[in-house]
Amino acid sequence: MLTIYTSYNCASCKKAMAWLHKHGIAHEEYNFFSRDLNDEEVRNMLKFTTTGFEDIVSERSKIYTRYKDQIIDMKTSELINFIIENPSILKRPILVDDVTKSVKVGFNEEDLSEYI
């Protein structure tokens, strides 16, 4: 199953959702500002990444900039809890495909076509 994690007013999220609808791709959407993420979901994102947290955490986010020094020293479980409490730290959109066991971050039409 393909799951897409989005947020409000995210242009890339809207483009990715429109692309999925246009191509008739079955998916579940989770807006991480209207519904809280949980430990299992964050771990599911991470288990398919190639570089771990670096793949899904936005170093340009305000929350990352504010807590960068503490984030660097966090253990995995602490960072997962930090993400759950501060979902704005995540890049967007994040697509997780349990079938192909992969993660795609961001929206690029060509990359998404290859990913799907």
N, CA and C atoms as a LAMMPS dump frame, in Angstrom:
ITEM: TIMESTEP
0
ITEM: NUMBER OF ATOMS
348
ITEM: BOX BOUNDS ff ff ff
-5.0000000000000000e+02 5.0000000000000000e+02
-5.0000000000000000e+02 5.0000000000000000e+02
-5.0000000000000000e+02 5.0000000000000000e+02
ITEM: ATOMS id mol type element x y z
1 1 1 N 0.836 -1.173 0
2 1 2 C 0 0 0
3 1 3 C 0.885 1.241 0
4 2 1 N 0.505 2.221 -0.777
5 2 2 C 1.217 3.49 -0.846
6 2 3 C 0.577 4.468 0.127
7 3 1 N 1.395 5.058 0.972
8 3 2 C 0.937 6.057 1.921
9 3 3 C 1.674 7.354 1.621
10 4 1 N 0.935 8.451 1.569
11 4 2 C 1.554 9.754 1.336
12 4 3 C 1.281 10.64 2.554
13 5 1 N 2.367 11.151 3.13
14 5 2 C 2.284 12.041 4.28
15 5 3 C 2.402 13.468 3.756
16 6 1 N 1.426 14.295 4.1
17 6 2 C 1.333 15.647 3.571
18 6 3 C 1.131 16.649 4.702
19 7 1 N 1.051 17.923 4.308
20 7 2 C 0.693 18.977 5.251
21 7 3 C -0.137 20.017 4.508
22 8 1 N -0.784 20.875 5.277
23 8 2 C -1.6 21.939 4.694
24 8 3 C -0.72 22.898 3.898
25 9 1 N -1.281 23.475 2.882
26 9 2 C -0.629 24.531 2.102
27 9 3 C 0.755 24.158 1.584
28 10 1 N 0.952 22.918 1.281
29 10 2 C 2.224 22.44 0.742
30 10 3 C 2.034 22.223 -0.757
31 11 1 N 2.662 23.067 -1.559
32 11 2 C 2.499 22.988 -3.016
33 11 3 C 2.972 21.641 -3.564
34 12 1 N 4.083 21.149 -3.068
35 12 2 C 4.592 19.858 -3.535
36 12 3 C 3.638 18.72 -3.182
37 13 1 N 3.021 18.814 -2.001
38 13 2 C 2.053 17.796 -1.572
39 13 3 C 0.844 17.8 -2.504
40 14 1 N 0.351 18.989 -2.816
41 14 2 C -0.805 19.104 -3.705
42 14 3 C -0.486 18.557 -5.083
43 15 1 N 0.704 18.845 -5.593
44 15 2 C 1.111 18.334 -6.9
45 15 3 C 1.222 16.808 -6.886
46 16 1 N 1.802 16.27 -5.832
47 16 2 C 1.942 14.811 -5.718
48 16 3 C 0.576 14.142 -5.632
49 17 1 N -0.322 14.717 -4.836
50 17 2 C -1.671 14.154 -4.719
51 17 3 C -2.398 14.206 -6.062
52 18 1 N -2.3 15.321 -6.77
53 18 2 C -2.944 15.454 -8.081
54 18 3 C -2.374 14.43 -9.06
55 19 1 N -1.073 14.216 -9.013
56 19 2 C -0.432 13.248 -9.9
57 19 3 C -0.939 11.834 -9.606
58 20 1 N -1.028 11.486 -8.333
59 20 2 C -1.524 10.161 -7.952
60 20 3 C -2.963 9.964 -8.42
61 21 1 N -3.806 10.979 -8.232
62 21 2 C -5.201 10.898 -8.672
63 21 3 C -5.286 10.773 -10.193
64 22 1 N -4.512 11.591 -10.894
65 22 2 C -4.523 11.587 -12.364
66 22 3 C -4.157 10.212 -12.925
67 23 1 N -3.227 9.536 -12.259
68 23 2 C -2.757 8.237 -12.731
69 23 3 C -3.484 7.062 -12.069
70 24 1 N -4.507 7.375 -11.283
71 24 2 C -5.322 6.321 -10.68
72 24 3 C -4.569 5.421 -9.724
73 25 1 N -3.62 5.98 -8.996
74 25 2 C -2.804 5.19 -8.069
75 25 3 C -3.462 5.176 -6.697
76 26 1 N -3.784 3.989 -6.238
77 26 2 C -4.408 3.838 -4.915
78 26 3 C -3.408 4.242 -3.835
79 27 1 N -3.89 4.999 -2.87
80 27 2 C -3.021 5.479 -1.801
81 27 3 C -3.862 5.914 -0.607
82 28 1 N -3.176 6.052 0.511
83 28 2 C -3.776 6.634 1.709
84 28 3 C -3.03 7.925 1.983
85 29 1 N -3.767 8.979 2.291
86 29 2 C -3.134 10.253 2.623
87 29 3 C -3.261 10.496 4.113
88 30 1 N -2.151 10.923 4.707
89 30 2 C -2.143 11.335 6.104
90 30 3 C -1.531 12.726 6.19
91 31 1 N -2.335 13.682 6.604
92 31 2 C -1.845 15.024 6.831
93 31 3 C -1.341 15.05 8.269
94 32 1 N -0.029 15.21 8.443
95 32 2 C 0.502 15.102 9.802
96 32 3 C 0.259 16.311 10.676
97 33 1 N -0.547 17.267 10.197
98 33 2 C -0.983 18.352 11.068
99 33 3 C -2.435 18.169 11.504
100 34 1 N -3.192 17.35 10.783
101 34 2 C -4.574 17.112 11.185
102 34 3 C -4.721 15.802 11.962
103 35 1 N -3.706 14.969 11.907
104 35 2 C -3.715 13.699 12.632
105 35 3 C -2.299 13.438 13.121
106 36 1 N -2.166 13.138 14.387
107 36 2 C -0.843 12.937 14.972
108 36 3 C -0.154 11.705 14.391
109 37 1 N 1.124 11.853 14.12
110 37 2 C 1.954 10.708 13.746
111 37 3 C 2.169 9.851 14.979
112 38 1 N 2.484 8.593 14.763
113 38 2 C 2.829 7.748 15.892
114 38 3 C 4.199 7.105 15.652
115 39 1 N 4.712 6.468 16.665
116 39 2 C 6.035 5.858 16.632
117 39 3 C 6.172 4.887 15.466
118 40 1 N 5.179 4.044 15.27
119 40 2 C 5.224 3.039 14.197
120 40 3 C 5.325 3.686 12.816
121 41 1 N 4.588 4.769 12.589
122 41 2 C 4.623 5.438 11.286
123 41 3 C 5.994 6.051 11.007
124 42 1 N 6.572 6.696 11.996
125 42 2 C 7.894 7.294 11.804
126 42 3 C 8.921 6.202 11.563
127 43 1 N 8.861 5.131 12.324
128 43 2 C 9.794 4.012 12.123
129 43 3 C 9.595 3.382 10.741
130 44 1 N 8.346 3.32 10.271
131 44 2 C 8.072 2.77 8.949
132 44 3 C 8.7 3.638 7.86
133 45 1 N 8.634 4.959 8.027
134 45 2 C 9.302 5.861 7.079
135 45 3 C 10.807 5.583 7.074
136 46 1 N 11.368 5.474 8.258
137 46 2 C 12.818 5.339 8.4
138 46 3 C 13.362 4.012 7.883
139 47 1 N 12.596 2.943 8.022
140 47 2 C 13.16 1.636 7.671
141 47 3 C 13.406 1.48 6.175
142 48 1 N 12.806 2.331 5.362
143 48 2 C 13.01 2.241 3.92
144 48 3 C 13.935 3.33 3.383
145 49 1 N 14.472 4.186 4.254
146 49 2 C 15.371 5.247 3.802
147 49 3 C 16.77 4.692 3.568
148 50 1 N 17.575 5.467 2.863
149 50 2 C 18.964 5.043 2.654
150 50 3 C 19.906 5.681 3.664
151 51 1 N 19.581 6.901 4.118
152 51 2 C 20.457 7.575 5.08
153 51 3 C 19.751 7.898 6.394
154 52 1 N 18.607 7.266 6.633
155 52 2 C 17.915 7.46 7.9
156 52 3 C 17.251 8.814 8.015
157 53 1 N 17.429 9.44 9.161
158 53 2 C 16.755 10.703 9.463
159 53 3 C 17.075 11.794 8.446
160 54 1 N 18.279 11.766 7.89
161 54 2 C 18.668 12.782 6.91
162 54 3 C 17.725 12.808 5.714
163 55 1 N 17.149 11.66 5.386
164 55 2 C 16.235 11.578 4.241
165 55 3 C 14.901 12.265 4.495
166 56 1 N 14.447 12.291 5.741
167 56 2 C 13.1 12.8 6.009
168 56 3 C 13.059 14.099 6.808
169 57 1 N 14.15 14.479 7.439
170 57 2 C 14.18 15.694 8.261
171 57 3 C 14.67 16.873 7.426
172 58 1 N 13.913 17.954 7.474
173 58 2 C 14.268 19.162 6.735
174 58 3 C 15.186 20.043 7.579
175 59 1 N 16.416 20.16 7.137
176 59 2 C 17.367 21.007 7.853
177 59 3 C 17.073 22.489 7.631
178 60 1 N 16.15 22.807 6.727
179 60 2 C 15.756 24.203 6.494
180 60 3 C 14.561 24.616 7.352
181 61 1 N 13.974 23.663 8.067
182 61 2 C 12.811 23.988 8.888
183 61 3 C 13.225 24.841 10.093
184 62 1 N 12.301 25.654 10.537
185 62 2 C 12.575 26.523 11.692
186 62 3 C 12.867 25.697 12.938
187 63 1 N 12.116 24.628 13.102
188 63 2 C 12.287 23.801 14.303
189 63 3 C 13.66 23.129 14.314
190 64 1 N 14.132 22.698 13.142
191 64 2 C 15.468 22.097 13.063
192 64 3 C 16.53 23.139 13.4
193 65 1 N 16.394 24.321 12.813
194 65 2 C 17.359 25.396 13.059
195 65 3 C 17.418 25.731 14.545
196 66 1 N 16.26 25.779 15.185
197 66 2 C 16.178 26.145 16.603
198 66 3 C 16.803 25.081 17.513
199 67 1 N 16.622 23.799 17.165
200 67 2 C 17.053 22.71 18.052
201 67 3 C 18.202 21.876 17.482
202 68 1 N 18.881 22.389 16.486
203 68 2 C 19.928 21.629 15.788
204 68 3 C 20.945 21.002 16.741
205 69 1 N 21.448 21.769 17.679
206 69 2 C 22.473 21.259 18.595
207 69 3 C 21.962 20.098 19.444
208 70 1 N 20.706 20.166 19.88
209 70 2 C 20.126 19.082 20.667
210 70 3 C 19.803 17.876 19.778
211 71 1 N 19.313 18.134 18.566
212 71 2 C 18.936 17.053 17.653
213 71 3 C 20.132 16.174 17.329
214 72 1 N 21.266 16.786 17.119
215 72 2 C 22.481 16.038 16.764
216 72 3 C 22.828 15 17.831
217 73 1 N 22.541 15.305 19.095
218 73 2 C 22.888 14.409 20.195
219 73 3 C 21.772 13.44 20.599
220 74 1 N 20.627 13.509 19.935
221 74 2 C 19.496 12.656 20.313
222 74 3 C 19.7 11.21 19.883
223 75 1 N 19.227 10.312 20.736
224 75 2 C 19.168 8.894 20.393
225 75 3 C 17.997 8.698 19.448
226 76 1 N 17.937 7.57 18.779
227 76 2 C 16.877 7.299 17.806
228 76 3 C 15.496 7.481 18.405
229 77 1 N 15.238 6.886 19.543
230 77 2 C 13.911 6.984 20.154
231 77 3 C 13.571 8.424 20.519
232 78 1 N 14.552 9.192 20.959
233 78 2 C 14.322 10.593 21.295
234 78 3 C 13.98 11.403 20.041
235 79 1 N 14.687 11.131 18.951
236 79 2 C 14.432 11.86 17.718
237 79 3 C 13.068 11.494 17.14
238 80 1 N 12.687 10.245 17.244
239 80 2 C 11.346 9.84 16.8
240 80 3 C 10.283 10.588 17.595
241 81 1 N 10.439 10.645 18.899
242 81 2 C 9.487 11.391 19.735
243 81 3 C 9.494 12.877 19.391
244 82 1 N 10.656 13.421 19.088
245 82 2 C 10.76 14.826 18.707
246 82 3 C 9.993 15.076 17.404
247 83 1 N 10.115 14.178 16.447
248 83 2 C 9.382 14.297 15.175
249 83 3 C 7.879 14.223 15.421
250 84 1 N 7.456 13.293 16.256
251 84 2 C 6.028 13.152 16.572
252 84 3 C 5.488 14.446 17.183
253 85 1 N 6.262 15.061 18.06
254 85 2 C 5.845 16.306 18.714
255 85 3 C 6.003 17.527 17.805
256 86 1 N 6.86 17.435 16.788
257 86 2 C 7.174 18.567 15.912
258 86 3 C 7.174 18.132 14.444
259 87 1 N 6.029 17.764 13.911
260 87 2 C 5.998 17.235 12.542
261 87 3 C 6.434 18.233 11.469
262 88 1 N 6.483 19.518 11.803
263 88 2 C 6.924 20.507 10.818
264 88 3 C 8.398 20.338 10.462
265 89 1 N 9.105 19.487 11.18
266 89 2 C 10.51 19.224 10.883
267 89 3 C 10.665 18.292 9.675
268 90 1 N 9.585 17.633 9.283
269 90 2 C 9.66 16.673 8.185
270 90 3 C 9.623 17.342 6.821
271 91 1 N 10.349 16.739 5.878
272 91 2 C 10.254 17.144 4.481
273 91 3 C 8.878 16.722 3.988
274 92 1 N 8.429 17.329 2.877
275 92 2 C 7.093 17.018 2.36
276 92 3 C 7.068 17.001 0.852
277 93 1 N 6.237 16.181 0.288
278 93 2 C 5.544 15.044 0.883
279 93 3 C 6.509 13.88 1.091
280 94 1 N 6.075 12.928 1.89
281 94 2 C 6.82 11.686 2.076
282 94 3 C 5.902 10.562 1.614
283 95 1 N 6.364 9.795 0.627
284 95 2 C 5.608 8.654 0.122
285 95 3 C 6.279 7.386 0.61
286 96 1 N 5.509 6.507 1.213
287 96 2 C 6.029 5.245 1.727
288 96 3 C 5.284 4.121 1.021
289 97 1 N 6.033 3.252 0.359
290 97 2 C 5.438 2.13 -0.367
291 97 3 C 5.838 0.839 0.33
292 98 1 N 4.881 0.224 1.023
293 98 2 C 5.153 -1.015 1.749
294 98 3 C 5.398 -2.19 0.805
295 99 1 N 4.888 -2.118 -0.409
296 99 2 C 5.068 -3.205 -1.379
297 99 3 C 6.507 -3.232 -1.895
298 100 1 N 7.002 -2.08 -2.344
299 100 2 C 8.368 -2.022 -2.868
300 100 3 C 9.39 -1.73 -1.78
301 101 1 N 8.893 -1.505 -0.57
302 101 2 C 9.736 -1.214 0.585
303 101 3 C 10.676 -0.044 0.292
304 102 1 N 10.045 1.088 -0.048
305 102 2 C 10.825 2.263 -0.398
306 102 3 C 10.137 3.537 0.062
307 103 1 N 10.921 4.611 0.085
308 103 2 C 10.437 5.932 0.472
309 103 3 C 10.845 6.912 -0.615
310 104 1 N 9.941 7.813 -0.937
311 104 2 C 10.212 8.899 -1.883
312 104 3 C 9.861 10.189 -1.159
313 105 1 N 10.784 11.131 -1.153
314 105 2 C 10.566 12.405 -0.475
315 105 3 C 10.536 13.521 -1.505
316 106 1 N 9.549 14.414 -1.366
317 106 2 C 9.421 15.538 -2.278
318 106 3 C 8.63 15.164 -3.514
319 107 1 N 8.453 16.145 -4.406
320 107 2 C 7.727 15.893 -5.642
321 107 3 C 8.527 16.361 -6.835
322 108 1 N 8.771 15.418 -7.711
323 108 2 C 9.339 15.661 -9.024
324 108 3 C 8.624 14.669 -9.923
325 109 1 N 7.899 15.178 -10.924
326 109 2 C 7.045 14.31 -11.736
327 109 3 C 7.818 13.144 -12.349
328 110 1 N 8.995 13.403 -12.88
329 110 2 C 9.78 12.339 -13.499
330 110 3 C 10.211 11.302 -12.461
331 111 1 N 10.692 11.779 -11.318
332 111 2 C 11.122 10.863 -10.262
333 111 3 C 9.945 10.046 -9.737
334 112 1 N 8.789 10.691 -9.605
335 112 2 C 7.607 9.987 -9.104
336 112 3 C 7.176 8.92 -10.099
337 113 1 N 7.24 9.206 -11.382
338 113 2 C 6.888 8.223 -12.411
339 113 3 C 7.781 6.991 -12.302
340 114 1 N 9.079 7.22 -12.088
341 114 2 C 10.003 6.105 -11.939
342 114 3 C 9.77 5.357 -10.636
343 115 1 N 9.453 6.092 -9.588
344 115 2 C 9.223 5.5 -8.265
345 115 3 C 8.02 4.576 -8.284
346 116 1 N 6.936 5.02 -8.925
347 116 2 C 5.715 4.236 -8.968
348 116 3 C 5.899 3.139 -9.986
